[in-house]
């Protein structure tokens, strides 16, 4: 329940602030257990780091990761009319249909890790046909705030209230998923033009030149990338967003789906549910979320390193080391789904390996203190 004049975002940020740092006691217990298993301490590297991080986030050294979901937020961008993508904006609605039908990459990968798929229409510009949900299809949540953002080269992409509403959609989605049981959430995106918005956000929040954080997105050529950089520079000059005002940055040069993903991150962090980021778009959302609450960066897991140059800048700023480096640039939460396989492996190591005592294996004769890196 929120206090008078308090928004869900306000109460969520207060809940996150009350969490404090990661649970050191739970992390120590998890580390001690790992060191009793039949292996040299730290020899499973970042799998062990995952176990310790999950304990720190949740406060439970033996937490289950069985109930997992992937949330894909979808929206369109007015700036796409500037020719910044290799694909037309119609593709956003068409891909939402594909997610529901079950034919996209994320459907195959989410199914492989036993994750439910929730697709949130937070600002798709075109109509979404009424299609039957396929056997591997995602569930559609209609929460459209407006039919795509405005062209950010001509003024703000959305109003401040619309930006707050987009974040609120993400908060609501997490609450709904938690009501059915949620141990782990991965996030992904769909929206033609959203690498342009993400690049603009990252440039403003990190002080980087747009040229250094802008990639090829859906596969544009050198001339197309140069044009995209110019469009981003014009959007930033037109709006002059204040990097200290994260909601203002989202409203000026962001996207509705980026706002919703920011809300999912914040809602999950407040509930001690580990969040698995996908690539560049979700990284931009994490950068916004961390600006609203600095402890966010400690409580999210980076799935992979995107080929988008701005993603490396985001990871460095957040202090995150991605689990995978597979030259992915699709989005949709595909990298998050792949990372869940590593989380499964880490949990199986924790729960299924024998200890030195139970297996009657001799322990090391000296003290071994190898580093256990954070995932």
Secondary structure by P-SEA (a helix, b strand, c coil): cccccccaaaaaaaaaaaaccccaaaaaaaaaaaaacccccccaaaaaaaaaaaaaacccccccccbbbbbbbbbccccccccccccccaaaaaaaaaaaacccaaaaaaaaabbbbbbbccccccccccccccccbbbbbccccccccccccccccccaaaaaaaaaaaaaaaaaaaaacccbbbbbccccaaaaaaaaaaaaaacccccccccccccccaaaaaaaaaaaaaaaaacccccccaaaaaaccccaaaaaaaaaaaaaaaacbbbbbccaaaaaaaaaaaaaccccccccccccccccaaaaaaaaaaccccccccccccccaaaaaaaaaaaaaaaaaacccccccccccccccbbbbcccccc
